[in-house]
Amino acid sequence: MFEGKVALITGGTSGIGLATAKLFVARGGRAVIVGRDRARGAQAESELGGQGKFIAADVSDPKQVQKTFAETVQWTGRLDFLVHAAGHTRDKLLVRMTQEDWEEVLRVHLTELTCALGKHCES
């Protein structure tokens, strides 16, 4: 189903992201998983065999996001799918969040990855 296709999966070292990567690989694709925890990333990469690659990155940082896209294309020669499964909370009620907390949540969930995707798709 996904033979020859490549998925970049943020939050791919655990939970929904890792489950998605495993399914993608099982269906013939290659998966690049992104996360901040290097130990968890190495373990997840080993679970994917030779069809998976871990890249340590913080998706709230635009430079790291751009580097992730570049490394993905360098490893695979293409990028077909983006699965944004990275999640981030500040473990507070919205009314207790500071402006900084709120902006960090938005950077992880929306801003940086969306901007990077737009730049990647332009090229």
Secondary structure, 3 states (H helix, E strand, C coil): CCCCCEEEEECCCCHHHHHHHHHHHHCCCEEEEEECCHHHHHHHHHHHHHHEEEEECCCCCHHHHHHHHHHHHHHHCCCCEEEECCCCCCCCCHHHCCHHHHHHHHHHHHHHHHHHHHHHHHC
